[in-house]
Amino acid sequence: MKVRGTLKKNSDFRRLYAKGKSAVTPYLVLYARPNRLGENRLGYTVSVKIGHAVVRNRVRRRLREIYRLNAPRLRQGYDLVIVARSRAVGCAYRKLDAAFLHACESLELTL
């Protein structure tokens, strides 16, 4: 799997939190902001409060897969940060997928 754009710098995350729009669901929070690059750049945040490393990595893998499968439906040219909430640990994959799509629709990111 080829990853095109990822957000890694703390300054990128902070700028998105401060100036981006957000959509809140029970399982995740999605932040979005236009980036003028023509492609989406993505970052994930999973807090230590959610659990130990195995749990956090499982949540992160699920979120990556949800984005990968839904990427063709999304508009291009945005910086996105997905913040996992504590309910994301025990929820079913379908609910997490539906929450992501709902957040994208409320931010008008879907085509």
RAPENOR-V563332 format. One record per helix or strand of 3 or more residues. SS is the DSSP state (helix for helix, strand for strand). FROM is the first residue (numbers start at 1). TO is the last residue. If there is no record, write none. Layout:
BEGIN
SS FROM TO
SS FROM TO
END
This chain:
BEGIN
helix 10 19
strand 21 24
strand 28 34
strand 41 45
helix 48 50
helix 53 73
strand 78 84
helix 86 88
helix 93 106
END
